[in-house]
Amino acid sequence: MPLVIVAILTLSVALFWHGATPKKNLVEANSLNSSPDYFITKVNVNKFDITGSLMETLNAEQTLHYISDSRTLLKSPKVKRKSKSGSWSATADKGVIHDGSNDILLTQNARATKKYLQSEDLILSADNVHYLDKDQSLTSYGNATLLTTQGETFANEITTYINSEEVVMTGSVRGNYETIH
């Protein structure tokens, strides 16, 4: 009889233990794949040249880094960069920087101002403004507009080169200009 009681108790404990073991993780592994591995708020990054002169600043309300995509998403980024021919600054609602790259893609209400040393400033606005480090260029696309003292130019894509006054416009180029008498 005591052997039967021990067997029943052992069976009861085994069934209870099996029923108490969770069948799933509390957090699904798939949901972690789309989560950032880290985030930073109130970002302020400064980059200096070899002489110690400030060359670039990047400010953002928040950055979210995703290791699976090798990219960092920016919220409300502001970028300023100095060059030989002047400087440029840009803002947007969002931005993306890929790991190991100096390029930055600004999206949603992107606006860039290029300040020349010897000529008038120009302003680019678009859905997207992409700074490409290897070309030293700013390319705007998606409702791209170039605003100068002469007027407004609209195109599918507008590219300006940082170290020159060259501007290339492609696709449905049109403009509004005023002449001064």
C-alpha positions as CSV (number, residue, x, y, z in Angstrom):
1,M,0.0,0.0,0.0
2,P,2.7,2.6,0.8
3,L,4.3,1.7,-2.5
4,V,1.1,2.6,-4.3
5,I,0.8,5.9,-2.5
6,V,4.5,6.8,-3.4
7,A,3.8,5.9,-7.0
8,I,0.6,8.1,-7.1
9,L,2.5,11.0,-5.4
10,T,5.3,10.6,-7.9
11,L,2.9,10.5,-10.8
12,S,1.0,13.6,-9.4
13,V,4.3,15.6,-9.0
14,A,5.4,14.6,-12.5
15,L,2.1,15.7,-14.1
16,F,2.1,18.9,-12.1
17,W,5.7,19.7,-13.1
18,H,4.9,18.9,-16.8
19,G,1.8,21.2,-16.7
20,A,3.7,24.0,-15.0
21,T,6.5,24.1,-17.5
22,P,5.9,27.0,-20.0
23,K,5.4,25.9,-23.6
24,K,6.7,29.2,-25.1
25,N,9.1,32.0,-24.2
26,L,7.6,35.1,-22.8
27,V,9.1,37.1,-25.7
28,E,9.0,35.6,-29.2
29,A,12.4,35.4,-30.8
30,N,11.0,36.9,-34.0
31,S,10.0,40.1,-32.2
32,L,13.5,40.5,-31.0
33,N,14.9,40.4,-34.6
34,S,13.1,43.6,-35.4
35,S,14.1,45.4,-32.2
36,P,17.0,47.8,-32.0
37,D,20.1,46.5,-30.2
38,Y,20.6,49.9,-28.6
39,F,19.2,53.4,-28.7
40,I,20.6,56.8,-27.7
41,T,18.6,60.0,-27.0
42,K,19.7,63.6,-27.4
43,V,22.6,62.8,-29.6
44,N,25.3,65.4,-30.3
45,V,28.3,64.2,-32.4
46,N,31.3,66.4,-33.4
47,K,33.9,65.5,-35.9
48,F,37.2,67.3,-36.1
49,D,40.0,67.4,-38.7
50,I,43.7,66.6,-37.9
51,T,44.3,70.3,-37.0
52,G,41.5,70.2,-34.4
53,S,39.0,72.3,-36.5
54,L,35.4,71.4,-36.2
55,M,34.3,69.8,-39.6
56,E,31.0,68.2,-38.9
57,T,28.2,68.1,-36.3
58,L,25.3,65.6,-36.1
59,N,22.4,66.2,-33.7
60,A,19.3,64.0,-33.4
61,E,16.5,63.6,-30.8
62,Q,17.1,59.8,-30.9
63,T,19.1,57.1,-32.7
64,L,18.1,53.5,-33.0
65,H,20.7,51.0,-34.1
66,Y,19.7,47.7,-35.8
67,I,22.6,45.2,-35.9
68,S,20.6,42.8,-38.2
69,D,20.4,45.6,-40.9
70,S,23.7,47.3,-40.1
71,R,22.1,50.7,-39.9
72,T,21.1,53.5,-37.5
73,L,17.8,55.3,-37.8
74,L,17.7,58.9,-36.7
75,K,14.8,61.0,-35.4
76,S,14.9,64.7,-36.2
77,P,18.5,64.8,-37.5
78,K,20.4,68.0,-38.1
79,V,23.7,67.8,-39.9
80,K,26.3,70.6,-40.5
81,R,29.5,70.1,-42.5
82,K,32.3,72.5,-43.5
83,S,34.2,72.1,-46.8
84,K,36.8,74.0,-48.8
85,S,34.2,76.0,-50.8
86,G,31.8,76.8,-47.9
87,S,29.5,74.7,-45.8
88,W,26.2,72.9,-45.9
89,S,23.6,72.1,-43.3
90,A,20.5,69.8,-43.5
91,T,17.5,68.8,-41.4
92,A,14.7,66.2,-41.8
93,D,12.2,64.3,-39.8
94,K,14.1,61.1,-40.1
95,G,17.5,59.8,-41.3
96,V,19.5,56.6,-42.0
97,I,23.2,55.9,-41.7
98,H,24.6,52.5,-42.6
99,D,27.4,51.0,-40.5
100,G,30.8,51.9,-41.8
101,S,29.5,54.6,-44.1
102,N,29.9,58.4,-44.0
103,D,26.8,58.8,-46.2
104,I,23.5,59.9,-44.7
105,L,20.0,59.7,-46.1
106,L,17.6,62.3,-44.8
107,T,13.9,61.5,-45.3
108,Q,10.6,63.2,-44.7
109,N,10.6,67.0,-45.0
110,A,14.3,67.1,-45.9
111,R,15.9,70.5,-46.4
112,A,19.6,71.3,-47.1
113,T,21.3,74.7,-47.4
114,K,24.5,75.0,-49.2
115,K,26.5,78.2,-48.3
116,Y,29.2,79.2,-50.8
117,L,32.1,81.5,-50.0
118,Q,31.9,83.5,-53.3
119,S,28.2,83.2,-54.4
120,E,24.6,83.1,-53.2
121,D,23.4,80.3,-51.0
122,L,21.1,77.6,-52.4
123,I,18.4,75.6,-50.7
124,L,17.4,72.1,-51.6
125,S,14.1,70.7,-50.3
126,A,12.6,67.3,-51.1
127,D,11.1,64.2,-49.6
128,N,14.7,62.8,-49.5
129,V,18.2,64.4,-49.4
130,H,21.1,62.0,-49.7
131,Y,24.6,63.0,-48.8
132,L,27.2,60.9,-50.6
133,D,30.7,61.2,-49.1
134,K,32.6,59.7,-52.1
135,D,31.1,62.2,-54.5
136,Q,30.9,65.0,-52.0
137,S,27.3,65.6,-53.2
138,L,23.8,66.3,-52.0
139,T,21.1,64.6,-54.1
140,S,17.5,65.5,-53.5
141,Y,14.6,63.4,-54.9
142,G,10.9,63.2,-54.4
143,N,9.4,66.6,-54.9
144,A,12.9,68.1,-55.3
145,T,13.1,71.9,-55.3
146,L,16.1,74.2,-55.7
147,L,15.6,77.7,-54.4
148,T,18.1,80.4,-55.4
149,T,17.9,84.2,-55.6
150,Q,16.9,83.8,-59.2
151,G,13.8,81.6,-58.5
152,E,12.7,78.0,-57.9
153,T,13.6,75.0,-60.0
154,F,11.7,71.7,-59.7
155,A,12.9,68.3,-61.0
156,N,12.7,64.6,-60.2
157,E,16.3,64.7,-59.0
158,I,18.6,67.6,-58.2
159,T,22.3,67.0,-57.3
160,T,24.7,69.6,-56.1
161,Y,28.4,69.0,-55.5
162,I,29.8,70.3,-52.3
163,N,33.2,71.6,-53.5
164,S,31.9,73.2,-56.7
165,E,29.0,75.3,-57.9
166,E,27.8,72.5,-60.2
167,V,24.2,71.5,-60.0
168,V,22.7,68.7,-62.1
169,M,18.9,68.4,-62.6
170,T,17.2,65.5,-64.2
171,G,13.6,64.4,-65.0
172,S,10.8,66.9,-65.6
173,V,12.9,70.0,-65.0
174,R,10.8,73.2,-64.7
175,G,11.1,76.5,-63.0
176,N,9.8,79.9,-61.9
177,Y,12.2,82.8,-62.4
178,E,11.9,86.5,-62.2
179,T,14.1,89.1,-64.0
180,I,15.2,92.3,-62.4
181,H,15.1,95.4,-64.7
